[in-house]
Amino acid sequence: MKKVFKIIYKLRFYLLIIFLLGCLISLIDYFVLKNLYDTPWYLTILFVFASIIYVIIIDGLTATIVHHLPKKIADPYRFKTKKWEKKFFNFIKIKKWKDYIPEIGEATVDFAKDKLQTNSDSSYLYLFLIEMGYAEIIHIVSFFTGFLIIFLIPLRYALFIGLPVGIINIIFNLLSALIQRYNRPKLLIVYERTKKKEEAAVNTNIN
């Protein structure tokens, strides 16, 4: 339970943004659905926030399933950042805002990625890179699984409620995926440097 409260605290601003977006969607849909289907205001709010909760649950299930896949799919050398991406990262000034996006990998696996615990242990650094690979896959898969919400609410509300909630889910996951791709090259350099130092130390001891 302590872990749950810790995660909620880390997400407090994120949750506030989600709540405000939910209110905005509810407000817009209130007028649209009232004219189209004479939907009561409380049902509009109910469907909007139920959809948001469903998508959060779907994202959590997606993360859990992906984490059960073989580690080789999260190999950091399979996620090389392209040159054009580096220019794009500079263009969107990711360095200035990336730390404002909460990291909650520990919610599905007992491994926090909000900061490095050490930069002198190659095994730890490689595991960190593996978790970053899992995270990127999870966020990309969630682009699509979030739209399952369309099948969990009445079909006539899918376009007006399910679609905008699914799009917002894509935006949140996209930001997190970009951060993984931005941070990985730097951490790979640290990992490779640390690994070489450890191998050199072992060779020195042997000789």
N, C-alpha and C positions, 0 to 999 in steps of 0.2 A: 504493500500500500504506500509506503514511503517513496518508493521508486515512481509510482503513478503520480503522486503529488509533485515530485521533482520535475517530471516531464511536463505536467500541466503548467507549472511555474515557468519553465523555459519557453513554453508555447504561448504565454499569456498575451503578448502583442499579436502574435499570429492568429490566435483564436478571436481576438478583438476585431481584427481585419476581416476574418471569415464571418463573424457575426454581423458586422456592418454591411458586408456584401450581401449577406442573406437578407438583411432588412431592405436593401436597395432592390434586390430581385423581387422580394415580396411586394414592395410598393408598386413597382412597374407592373408586375403580373396581376395585382389586385384590379387595376383598371382594365387590363386586357382580358382577363378571365371573367370578370364581372360582365363585360359587354358580350363576350362570346358564349359563355356557358352559365352566366348568372351564378358564378361560384362565390360562396360566402367568404368574407375576408379571412376568417379563422382557418378555413380549409386551405386557402392559398398559403398562409404562413406555415401551417402544418406540413403541407407537401414540400415547401421549399426547405425547411429546416430538417425534415425527415430525409430529404434527398442528400443534404449536406452530410448528415450523420451516416447515411448508407455509404456514401463515397469514402468517408474517412475509414469506415470498417473495411470496405473493399480494398483500399490502399494498404491497410494493415495486413489483410489476408494475402495480398499480392507480395508484400515484403516477406512474410513468413514462408510462403511457397518458394520464392526465389532463393531464399537463404538455405533451402534444403537441396538445391541443385549442386552438382559437383563444383569444387573450388576452381577447377581449371577454366570454367567459363568466366571467372572474375580475375583471371590472370592480368596484372597491370600492363603487360606488354601487348595485350590485345586491344588496348584503348589509347593508342598513341594520338596525341593532339596534333592536328594539322597546322601548317603555317598560317593559313587564312583564319583559323580559329583564334590564334594569338592576336591577330590584328582586330578581330571582332571583339575579343575580350577587352582590349584597350578602348575600342570605340564605345562599348557600353559601360566602361569604367567599373568593371566588376570588382576590382580591388577595393573600391570605396564602400560598396554595399554588401559584399558577400558575408561579412561577419554578422549582419543583421538577420540573416536567414537561419532559423534555429536548426540544430542538428539533433535528431532524436533516434539515431540508429540503435541506441541502447534499449529502445522500446521493444524491438523484436529480437535483438541479440545483445548479449551482455558485453558490448564493446562500444565505448564512446569515442566519437571522432571529432569532438569539438576542439580538441587540442592534443598535441603530442605529449605523451607521458615521458618519453625519452627519445633522443636522436642518436643514441650510441648502441642500440641493440637492433641488429639487422633482422632478426626473427620477428620482433615486434613491429618494425617498420614494414616488413613484407606483409604481415597480417593486416596492418592498417591499410595498405594498398589493396589487398584482397577485399576488404570491407568497402573500400571506395568503389571497387569494381562492381560488387553486389549492389551498392547504393545506386550507381548509375543505371544498371539494368532495371532495378526496381522502379526508378523514376520514369524511365522510358516506357516500360510495360504499363505503368499506371496511366500514361497518356490515353491508352486504349481501354483498360479495364474500368476506368472511371465512368465511361459511357454506358456501362452495364446498368447504371441508374435508370436509363430510359426504359428498361424492361421491368423495373421494380415499382414504377408508379403508373397510374392510369395513362393509357396511350395518348389521350387527348391533351394531357399536360406535359408530355415528353418534350415537345418543341419549346415550350415556354418556360419550363422549370428544369427538366433534365439536361437539355442542351447547354444553357448558360452555366449550370453547376459543373457540368463536364468540362467546359472550356476553362473555367476558373481553376479546376483541378489540374488541367494541362499547364497553365501558367505557373502554378506553385511548384509542380514537379519539374518543369523546364528550368526554373531558376536553380533548383537544387542540383539537377543534372549538369548544368553549366559550371557550377562551383566545383563539382568533382573533376571535371575535365580541366578546369583552370588550375586546381591545386596539384593534380597528379604529377605533371612533369617535374615540378620542384621537389616533391617528395621522392620521386624516382632517383633524382640526383643524390639526395641525402642518403637514400637506401644503398645505392651502388657504392658511394664513397665509404659508408660505414662498413659494408660487406668487405670491401678491399682492405680496410684497416684491420678487420678481424682476421682475414685470411693471412695478412702479412704478419700479424702478431703470432698466429699459430705456427707459421713457417719459421719464425724467429725462435720460438720456444723449442721446436723440433731440432733445429740446427744447433 
